[in-house]
Amino acid sequence: MNYDDFTDILNRGNLSSTYLLMGDEDYLMNECIELVKKKYVSQGMEALNYSILDGKNISFDVLMNSCETLPFMASKKIVVLRDMSSFFSDGDANDGIYDYLDNLGNHLMLLFVDSTNDLKKTTKIYKYYNKLNKVVDFTKLKGKPLNTWVEKTAKKHKVKISSSNVNYFIQNSTYLSRNVVSTLYDLENEFIKIVSYCKNGEIQKEDIDLVMIKSLDNNIFDLLASVNRGDVDSSIAIFDNIYHSNEPVHKILFMLTRQIRLMLGYNIYRSKGYADGEIIDKLQIKPYEYQKISAQARNQSILEQKGYLDTLLQVDKKLKTSPTDERTEVEILLVKLCKRI
């Protein structure tokens, strides 16, 4: 089950006595734990009815003793075991725990938490929870759930934001980037910065542009758009902005190469009669990225794109095999690409 499934069961009061929480998105995982705590533990009673244990430092007996302590003036005792992969690091030595889990009392809510993704799905403990449909998977939000999260975050901070600006904010963030590790905590921090700049309680596109640093993906798209127009000055200016943001030159070249390969792939598949959905599957990219790639690819021929890739390869080899000024070499490369040399 996912975040929505779990919160729905919680709201209906139908939670079982134990669940396994795992995945990349700590923000949602911690939010669910707080919702459980809020539902069952009265404010000021946390010390008696809410326990957080570290899987690195406890034994099965310590866990069991914590679980056996009855709640005080509450319907449930909440026990959260973090870093559960360490707790089970010796394999399935604690076989007695499964008998114990089968017979948990109604007074208890035991949550095993793996936020490091170290727990393998081949382990006995994962299979145990998966068979009972008690694994809650916290993956990155996408599509409508992500838009809804941004809208809720706006309400939380008492500002308005239009649907189009929600999309613009997401697209210019690093949250969906394959090249940057980014979580909802990072996304919320970016949003809070924008809130402090917006006027009249509503976030505008100009506020987003003012505060947010464009992701490398979006900067590369802008760079290629300038190259397609043959605009040398704009291309070099965009590259300089990326360069001064401390992105490694080899990473910039890698991203340029990747985007041109995707555009080449688009033109080849299109020439063979593939539909948009089929090309998206073939290229293994998101619809948003596909829209940009397809728009830019139409301005280039397959022959031109192959020539670009050859030129990029030559520059990459030169940078790796001989002492040279990286920045100058890339600027010369951009001039060549703009002038179709």
HELIX and SHEET records of a PDB file:
HELIX    1   1 TYR A    3  ASN A   11  1                                   9    
HELIX    2   2 ASP A   26  TYR A   40  1                                  15    
HELIX    3   3 GLU A   46  ASN A   49  1                                   4    
HELIX    4   4 PHE A   60  GLU A   68  1                                   9    
HELIX    5   5 MET A   84  PHE A   87  1                                   4    
HELIX    6   6 GLY A   96  ASP A  102  1                                   7    
HELIX    7   7 LYS A  124  LYS A  131  1                                   8    
HELIX    8   8 GLY A  143  LYS A  156  1                                  14    
HELIX    9   9 SER A  163  GLN A  171  1                                   9    
HELIX   10  10 LEU A  184  TYR A  197  1                                  14    
HELIX   11  11 LYS A  205  VAL A  211  1                                   7    
HELIX   12  12 LEU A  216  ARG A  229  1                                  14    
HELIX   13  13 VAL A  232  HIS A  244  1                                  13    
HELIX   14  14 VAL A  249  SER A  271  1                                  23    
HELIX   15  15 ASP A  276  LEU A  283  1                                   8    
HELIX   16  16 PRO A  287  ALA A  297  1                                  11    
HELIX   17  17 ILE A  302  THR A  321  1                                  20    
HELIX   18  18 GLU A  326  CYS A  338  1                                  13    
SHEET    1   A 5 TYR A  50  ASP A  54  0                                        
SHEET    2   A 5 LYS A  77  ARG A  82  1                                        
SHEET    3   A 5 LEU A 108  ASP A 114  1                                        
SHEET    4   A 5 THR A  18  GLY A  23  1                                        
SHEET    5   A 5 VAL A 135  PHE A 138  1                                        
SHEET    1   B 2 LYS A 160  ILE A 161  0                                        
SHEET    2   B 2 GLU A 202  ILE A 203  1                                        
END                                                                             
